[in-house]
């Protein structure tokens, strides 16, 4: 029986790996299940530390909006004029639309199914605030750098880019977790639709010669999945 279960799991993973359409659909459903607006600890982190009302204002661009979970932090922010979401996974949109409807959002919203590496629909120096949560892990190299550069292009001078990502554990601090993350990486990448355990700080350090200011810190996020608790948050200023 165990052999049959293992075989079925292997077949399912193989199917997900080769069928991007099904993988995108499954990942959207998984994200909707995991990004729970009733998870008080995680939502407090999102809303009070990353997307606090005093920070997010004007024309807002969200890169990799996913299911739209961050709208729970933004919907009643009267400082926001408009919200543009970049989300290439087509199966995420109906979750976003559902949140927009349920939350009775007053500011202008737009969802674009384009790549964040070339946001041709967004003018340079037109965005006041960029936000991005749990996105770079799913972007293959060298595209993360292109996304960070594009965010710089569309931001107004002085504009802020707020970021939160899960990251690979520091091998000097948590060597066992680092090793486990690397071992489980191939499986995680299939289930997570391309998501990998990456040294996100390297991408941010690379932007220190582009942005006027790059400030970040690592921390342990209050997520149930222990393997994904290592996080990094920061703000980049144009």
Secondary structure, 3 states (H helix, E strand, C coil): CHHHHHHHHHHHHHHHHHCHHHHHHHHHHHHHHHCCCCCHHHHHHHHHHHCCCCCCCEEEEEECCCCCCCHHHHCCCCCEEEEEEECCCHHHHHHHHHHHHHCCCCCEEEEECCCCCCCCCCCCCCEEEEEEECCHHHCCCCHHHHHHHHHHHHEEEEEEEEEEEECCCCCCCCHHHHHHHHHHHHHHHHHCCCCCCCCHHHHHHHCCCCCCEEEEEEEECCCCCHHHCEEEEEEEEC
